[in-house]
Amino acid sequence: MIKKIATQFFRVFSFFAVFLFLLTASTGAALAQEHTVASSPEVFLRAQVVEILEEGQTVADDIPQPYQKVQLKILDGAERGQIIAVEQGKTEKLLESLRAKKGETVVVAKVAAPEGQQYFINDKYRLPSLGAVLAIFFLAAVVFGGWRGAASLLGLIFTVLILVSYIVPSILAGQNPLFVTIVGSLAIIFLSMYPAHGFNRRTSVALLATALTLMLAVILATAFISLSKLFGTGSEEAFYVARGVAGGIDFRGLLLAGILIGVLGVLDDITTGQSAAVDEIFKANPSLSFRELYRRGVSVGREHIASLVNTLVLAYAGASLPLFILFISDKNKPVWVTLNNETMATEIIRTLVGSATLVLAVPFTTLLAAYLLRKRKKPKLV
């Protein structure tokens, strides 16, 4: 009876998740169009570097810096085929990342100015390279992961679509970032975990554990952010969002939302692994009591915690490495001032919330798995 109720429960919620995804995918574009940043006067075009006309050193404010004058061929729009000349390094510093090379494709920004149209090299054109890397990743996932790898890619696609078609547009529309992220995260859980891990009882247990543990993460993140007096405005990205978007965004809620999404990326790993471990322990010895099954499952989970917490810390540290370098290299400030800075404190809280959630996920998932997986009919011993 319990099994039938649980099966129906997950079917209903899976249907709800699919419905939510389809609904948000159809309305997300409209929301984004109504509430995006004001359109830029710049026009962006692709161009090929035909020739390096001049290259050397120039002096700006008595400081020598590199200079280039390049010939470009426009590849897009009404100006396709037009040859233009662009100078770099005279009025602003020429970054090494923008130094042009003959034959490569670059992104050009066209800006209207009093003296006429002006062109600037905005960036390297790297979409073909990104496409090639993505294709290699997809191929590796399918070749080495088989059907399970292909199914996980389907879950990945659902995740990205929900992020770009629902979560981000809804936040831009002024909706509560925390509520939007919770709804979007639940949809991601349903639409990614079943394809990746199969429609079975252990996945259902892991899914339930992930959803409930995510609610614990909401409580932890809210409490930690409140205690630390963080407002979500300590990063450079938040500064640009505040300048470019109408002031209806709740930045503390945005900080909470970012923490939850980061936690979700690792949380499903520990819940599915823990659920599978308990299931296999029970299959190996169906006579185990609930208490003994829980004890052995937690023993396995403790090993998982040690590696995952370290992985999470390294992931956050890697993403924020330039930030760490910036603060540590500032010898004019004492260590306590650096740690007290909102930007640094935000990264510390982000790591602590994620780590605490993973630690709690192990006993919580093990408890659910030991109870629910033992409820099925015990396998016959041969």
ChimeraX attribute file (.defattr): number of C-alpha atoms within 10 A of each C-alpha:
attribute: neighborCount
match mode: 1-to-1
recipient: residues
	/A:1	6
	/A:2	10
	/A:3	13
	/A:4	8
	/A:5	10
	/A:6	15
	/A:7	14
	/A:8	12
	/A:9	12
	/A:10	16
	/A:11	13
	/A:12	11
	/A:13	14
	/A:14	18
	/A:15	13
	/A:16	14
	/A:17	20
	/A:18	16
	/A:19	13
	/A:20	16
	/A:21	21
	/A:22	15
	/A:23	13
	/A:24	22
	/A:25	17
	/A:26	12
	/A:27	14
	/A:28	22
	/A:29	15
	/A:30	14
	/A:31	20
	/A:32	19
	/A:33	12
	/A:34	12
	/A:35	16
	/A:36	14
	/A:37	14
	/A:38	10
	/A:39	6
	/A:40	7
	/A:41	10
	/A:42	13
	/A:43	11
	/A:44	17
	/A:45	20
	/A:46	21
	/A:47	26
	/A:48	22
	/A:49	20
	/A:50	18
	/A:51	16
	/A:52	17
	/A:53	12
	/A:54	12
	/A:55	15
	/A:56	10
	/A:57	14
	/A:58	14
	/A:59	13
	/A:60	14
	/A:61	7
	/A:62	7
	/A:63	8
	/A:64	12
	/A:65	17
	/A:66	18
	/A:67	22
	/A:68	20
	/A:69	18
	/A:70	22
	/A:71	21
	/A:72	27
	/A:73	19
	/A:74	22
	/A:75	18
	/A:76	13
	/A:77	10
	/A:78	8
	/A:79	11
	/A:80	13
	/A:81	14
	/A:82	12
	/A:83	15
	/A:84	15
	/A:85	17
	/A:86	16
	/A:87	18
	/A:88	20
	/A:89	21
	/A:90	16
	/A:91	11
	/A:92	10
	/A:93	13
	/A:94	16
	/A:95	12
	/A:96	8
	/A:97	8
	/A:98	14
	/A:99	17
	/A:100	23
	/A:101	14
	/A:102	13
	/A:103	13
	/A:104	13
	/A:105	21
	/A:106	23
	/A:107	20
	/A:108	23
	/A:109	17
	/A:110	17
	/A:111	15
	/A:112	12
	/A:113	8
	/A:114	6
	/A:115	6
	/A:116	8
	/A:117	9
	/A:118	15
	/A:119	19
	/A:120	15
	/A:121	22
	/A:122	15
	/A:123	16
	/A:124	17
	/A:125	17
	/A:126	11
	/A:127	9
	/A:128	9
	/A:129	10
	/A:130	11
	/A:131	11
	/A:132	11
	/A:133	12
	/A:134	12
	/A:135	12
	/A:136	12
	/A:137	13
	/A:138	14
	/A:139	14
	/A:140	14
	/A:141	18
	/A:142	17
	/A:143	12
	/A:144	11
	/A:145	13
	/A:146	12
	/A:147	14
	/A:148	16
	/A:149	20
	/A:150	20
	/A:151	21
	/A:152	22
	/A:153	19
	/A:154	16
	/A:155	22
	/A:156	18
	/A:157	15
	/A:158	19
	/A:159	20
	/A:160	12
	/A:161	17
	/A:162	25
	/A:163	20
	/A:164	16
	/A:165	23
	/A:166	28
	/A:167	25
	/A:168	19
	/A:169	25
	/A:170	23
	/A:171	24
	/A:172	24
	/A:173	22
	/A:174	16
	/A:175	16
	/A:176	18
	/A:177	24
	/A:178	23
	/A:179	15
	/A:180	19
	/A:181	25
	/A:182	19
	/A:183	14
	/A:184	22
	/A:185	23
	/A:186	19
	/A:187	22
	/A:188	24
	/A:189	22
	/A:190	24
	/A:191	23
	/A:192	23
	/A:193	24
	/A:194	19
	/A:195	20
	/A:196	19
	/A:197	18
	/A:198	15
	/A:199	11
	/A:200	10
	/A:201	19
	/A:202	24
	/A:203	21
	/A:204	24
	/A:205	25
	/A:206	29
	/A:207	24
	/A:208	19
	/A:209	26
	/A:210	25
	/A:211	19
	/A:212	14
	/A:213	23
	/A:214	24
	/A:215	15
	/A:216	17
	/A:217	25
	/A:218	19
	/A:219	12
	/A:220	18
	/A:221	24
	/A:222	17
	/A:223	13
	/A:224	16
	/A:225	20
	/A:226	12
	/A:227	9
	/A:228	13
	/A:229	13
	/A:230	19
	/A:231	17
	/A:232	19
	/A:233	20
	/A:234	17
	/A:235	14
	/A:236	10
	/A:237	10
	/A:238	15
	/A:239	12
	/A:240	11
	/A:241	16
	/A:242	15
	/A:243	11
	/A:244	12
	/A:245	16
	/A:246	15
	/A:247	12
	/A:248	13
	/A:249	18
	/A:250	18
	/A:251	20
	/A:252	19
	/A:253	20
	/A:254	21
	/A:255	23
	/A:256	25
	/A:257	24
	/A:258	16
	/A:259	22
	/A:260	25
	/A:261	18
	/A:262	18
	/A:263	22
	/A:264	23
	/A:265	12
	/A:266	18
	/A:267	26
	/A:268	23
	/A:269	16
	/A:270	22
	/A:271	29
	/A:272	21
	/A:273	19
	/A:274	27
	/A:275	28
	/A:276	20
	/A:277	20
	/A:278	28
	/A:279	22
	/A:280	14
	/A:281	16
	/A:282	24
	/A:283	17
	/A:284	12
	/A:285	13
	/A:286	17
	/A:287	13
	/A:288	16
	/A:289	14
	/A:290	16
	/A:291	12
	/A:292	13
	/A:293	24
	/A:294	22
	/A:295	17
	/A:296	17
	/A:297	27
	/A:298	22
	/A:299	14
	/A:300	16
	/A:301	24
	/A:302	14
	/A:303	10
	/A:304	18
	/A:305	19
	/A:306	13
	/A:307	10
	/A:308	19
	/A:309	20
	/A:310	11
	/A:311	14
	/A:312	21
	/A:313	17
	/A:314	14
	/A:315	14
	/A:316	16
	/A:317	16
	/A:318	12
	/A:319	10
	/A:320	13
	/A:321	12
	/A:322	11
	/A:323	16
	/A:324	15
	/A:325	10
	/A:326	9
	/A:327	18
	/A:328	14
	/A:329	10
	/A:330	11
	/A:331	8
	/A:332	8
	/A:333	11
	/A:334	10
	/A:335	12
	/A:336	8
	/A:337	11
	/A:338	16
	/A:339	14
	/A:340	12
	/A:341	13
	/A:342	19
	/A:343	18
	/A:344	19
	/A:345	18
	/A:346	24
	/A:347	19
	/A:348	15
	/A:349	17
	/A:350	24
	/A:351	22
	/A:352	18
	/A:353	26
	/A:354	26
	/A:355	24
	/A:356	16
	/A:357	25
	/A:358	29
	/A:359	20
	/A:360	14
	/A:361	26
	/A:362	26
	/A:363	20
	/A:364	18
	/A:365	30
	/A:366	30
	/A:367	21
	/A:368	18
	/A:369	30
	/A:370	26
	/A:371	17
	/A:372	19
	/A:373	20
	/A:374	20
	/A:375	11
	/A:376	11
	/A:377	8
	/A:378	13
	/A:379	12
	/A:380	7
	/A:381	8
	/A:382	3
